[in-house]
Amino acid sequence: LIEVGHRLNEVVRSNDAVSRLGGDEFAILLEEIHSPEQSLEIASRIHQALARYFSIESRQVTISTSIGVAIHSLKDNLSGSIETLMENADMAMYRAKQKGMAQTEIFSPQMRSAASLAITMRHQLRQALEQQEFVLHYQPVFELKNEKIKGFEALVRWIHPERGLIYPEGFLPLIQDSSLLFQLEHWIVEQAVEQLCQWKERLKISHDFSLNINISPQLLSHASFLNYFDEILEKKPTIAQHLTIELTETALICNADAVEEILSQLRLRGIKIALDDFGTGFSSLSHLHRFPLDII
């Protein structure tokens, strides 16, 4: 943190002010900025300065930085509120984080509208769970050799009373750090398992038929995750061979040692592990060797 402060002071102009807000967040006041391009130029210098490795106790450490920019002018109608300006910069910074590593984003009024909509939708999501507005759609998984259905992937949808059908990308990001995510995922697992049991009772499904359920990194790393699945399997022991857990690489990165043990325990129970979206974002071939995976 001290070295970051030094580097920030080195790249800004003499009349700019650098401060640390708390944690790993810094704020910089750029005075006499006449165009957005000027602030983007300084942001680019910051990215370059902080991309160089840090030497800490004989170790080389690298970091990335997300930068949000808010520009105050007379037409902004901020009524002199520094708090509003800081909020705008904060919104832009979080938008930069969503875009990926080492990004810069300039605030626009649409971001505030989006933030207001997000707050409204979070409240509606809580009600949606209580009023059972979610539904599972089952996407078929085909065997390419004979074009026969080999299983299904359970995909959650929100039937919004006013906006109609909403796909996961429209609401899951809003609850990533909320207890609502756990409640929703528990509902998804329970509904999917119930559907699997009905198929097993009514249809002659093959031994390799599988129902895929997506599990978030947050749920996978939760202390009660294995116990939760054990309770399900205790009531319905014959479904384990037909269950596949789908994960993204993000789940493997978070607390890798614990995740490796959890996945091994799931496989001992007969549940298969699938790595979803491999190669579309951050990918490491070492994960394919280290973790007990059945499907990519």
Secondary structure, 3 states (H helix, E strand, C coil): CHHHHHHHHHHCCCCCEEEEEECCEEEEECCCCCCHHHHHHHHHHHHHHHHCCEEECCEEECCCCCEEECCCCHHHCCCCCHHHHHHHHHHHHHHHHHHCCCCEEECCHHHHHHHHHHHHHHHHHHHHHHCCCEEEEEEEEEECCCCEEEEEEEEEEEEECCCEEECHHHCHHHHCCCHHHHHHHHHHHHHHHHHHHHHHHHCCCCCCCEEEEECCHHHHCCCCHHHHHHHHHHHCHHHHHHEEEEECHHHHHCCHHHHHHHHHHHHHCCCEEEECCCCCCCCCHHHHHHCCCCEC
